[in-house]
Amino acid sequence: MAKIIDKRYEFVLFFDVENGNPNGDPDAGNMPRIDPETSLGLVTDVCLKRKIRNYVELTREGQEGFDIYVKEGAVLNAQHRKAYTALGIEPQPKKLASDDLTRFMCANFYDIRAFGAVMTTEINCGQVRGPVQLNFARSMDPILQQEITITRVAVTSERDAERKDREMGRKHIVPYGLYRGEGYVSAPLAERTGFTVEDLDLLWEALINMFDHDRSAARGKMASRKLFVFEHESRIGNAPAHKLFDCIDAVRRDSTTPPRRFDDYEVTVDETALPSGVKLVALI
């Protein structure tokens, strides 16, 4: 039987983007997300979870227990119906879900075990709070939202071809940005969803490699640069998360020029401030 994690973890992920859009904002014409008060770039937790889901689906496709609940084209009621079919139960409107249905969903869908899910639709499978949670990632310095005009030599229709005009378009990029994301893994919540040591190892694997399988012309060159994991001795934890996050920082080596590569930053770790009962591991 797979072992459920019995320790608390926090982690810090540094990733960067070069000439790409790490997370477009549909309310701003898909421009890179930004904090309007500080001009720091933002990448939402939902965006990062999407990349983790995509990596798991790509690398564990067809393996029992590693299906993905929230994926492109998925119909959630159809996902819930799998649990009813497996348990031989007929769905009934407005009926509360049994614990067996929720356990089936946790056992078969990796992202439910990790992130939790609200499955209280017409075909009700309950809801569960996941042990893995992430914050918005934020750039270390203000970013430049740059709009690039592009042309297309092919046209859409015969009518457009007669005008012999090139079609114009735009793409939005960040010339360079180093982002910091933070996350949490709760042992007590892992017990509720069945999140195992194997699942945790897969989470680290996904955070390290997810950008290598998420290439597109819009996103430019993105990479995970540093991943630090804080491991507590106890399941409840030995220190507040914010004190651990304060032990790690990234600062520009030369503040007189704009950053354009990862080596323009120095990532520092203050191990003297690490509280007792917490171990720091650098996975990258």
C-alpha positions, -999 to 999 in steps of 0.1 A, spaced: 0 0 0 13 34 -10 25 56 20 6 88 27 29 117 33 34 124 71 53 156 70 45 192 61 63 209 33 67 244 18 85 252 -14 98 281 -34 101 280 -72 120 304 -93 112 304 -130 119 328 -158 106 340 -192 125 354 -221 106 371 -250 73 355 -241 40 359 -223 40 337 -192 3 343 -184 -19 366 -204 -48 386 -189 -80 383 -210 -93 415 -195 -63 434 -209 -61 421 -244 -41 391 -233 -12 414 -221 11 398 -195 -5 400 -161 8 428 -139 4 444 -105 -7 480 -115 7 495 -83 42 481 -86 45 469 -123 56 435 -110 46 406 -132 21 381 -120 14 344 -129 -17 330 -113 -19 298 -92 -44 285 -117 -19 289 -145 8 270 -126 -17 242 -117 -26 239 -154 10 232 -162 13 206 -135 -18 189 -147 -6 189 -183 28 174 -172 11 146 -152 -13 138 -180 16 137 -205 39 115 -184 14 92 -166 -12 88 -193 -30 55 -190 -16 47 -156 -42 38 -129 -47 66 -104 -32 93 -125 -62 105 -146 -67 143 -147 -101 157 -136 -98 193 -150 -85 190 -185 -92 205 -219 -126 192 -232 -135 174 -200 -172 173 -190 -172 173 -152 -205 154 -149 -191 127 -171 -160 125 -148 -184 121 -118 -204 94 -136 -173 72 -136 -175 70 -98 -212 61 -99 -207 34 -126 -177 19 -107 -197 17 -75 -229 6 -91 -249 36 -79 -276 55 -99 -271 93 -98 -301 111 -82 -306 149 -84 -300 169 -52 -288 139 -33 -257 142 -11 -227 123 -23 -214 94 -2 -179 92 11 -173 62 -12 -178 84 -43 -154 111 -30 -128 84 -22 -131 70 -57 -125 104 -73 -95 110 -51 -80 76 -58 -84 79 -96 -76 116 -103 -42 130 -94 -53 166 -95 -81 160 -70 -57 142 -46 -33 171 -49 -55 203 -53 -89 191 -41 -121 198 -60 -157 210 -56 -177 182 -73 -212 192 -62 -228 194 -97 -260 176 -109 -241 144 -105 -227 149 -70 -194 135 -58 -189 158 -29 -160 182 -23 -126 178 -9 -98 202 1 -65 193 -14 -31 193 4 -12 212 -23 -18 249 -27 1 276 -45 3 314 -44 4 338 -73 40 339 -87 54 375 -88 84 388 -107 114 399 -87 115 433 -106 90 453 -126 84 439 -161 81 456 -194 48 447 -212 59 450 -248 36 448 -278 51 434 -310 35 439 -344 36 409 -367 25 403 -403 10 372 -420 17 366 -457 -12 341 -460 -48 356 -461 -80 342 -447 -103 343 -478 -102 348 -516 -117 383 -511 -87 392 -489 -63 378 -516 -76 402 -542 -66 432 -521 -30 419 -519 -27 432 -484 -7 416 -457 -26 409 -425 -13 425 -394 -14 412 -359 2 416 -325 18 395 -298 27 405 -263 60 397 -246 81 402 -215 117 407 -227 129 391 -195 114 383 -161 124 362 -131 93 350 -112 90 336 -77 62 312 -68 55 297 -34 35 267 -23 24 245 5 18 208 12 -3 198 42 1 163 57 -33 163 75 -51 172 43 -31 146 24 -47 120 47 -81 130 35 -73 127 -2 -48 99 -1 -19 120 -14 11 97 -13 49 100 -12 48 89 -49 24 118 -56 47 142 -39 77 131 -59 56 136 -90 48 171 -79 85 180 -76 92 163 -110 64 184 -126 76 217 -111 111 210 -124 101 199 -159 67 214 -167 80 243 -189 99 219 -211 66 204 -223 47 237 -225 64 253 -254 46 277 -277 53 308 -298 34 329 -273 52 318 -242 88 323 -255 116 306 -235 105 296 -200 124 274 -175 123 264 -139 156 278 -124 155 270 -87 133 248 -65 138 249 -28 118 225 -5 113 230 32 107 197 50 93 197 85 99 170 111 63 169 121 30 166 102 17 198 117 49 218 111 78 232 131 77 268 120 55 294 102 57 293 65 64 330 61 96 327 82 108 299 59 101 319 28 120 349 42 152 327 42 153 328 4 158 358 -18 169 368 -53 187 401 -60 201 418 -91 238 417 -94 238 451 -112 209 474 -105 220 499 -132 210 477 -161 177 459 -168 179 421 -162 180 400 -194 191 365 -181 190 344 -150 227 350 -143 218 387 -138 204 376 -104 220 360 -73 198 336 -54 207 337 -17 197 313 11 201 323 48 205 289 64 214 306 97 177 318 99 164 282 93 143 272 124 149 241 143 131 210 130 130 222 93 153 208 66 160 227 34 166 208 2 175 224 -32 161 202 -59 175 224 -87 
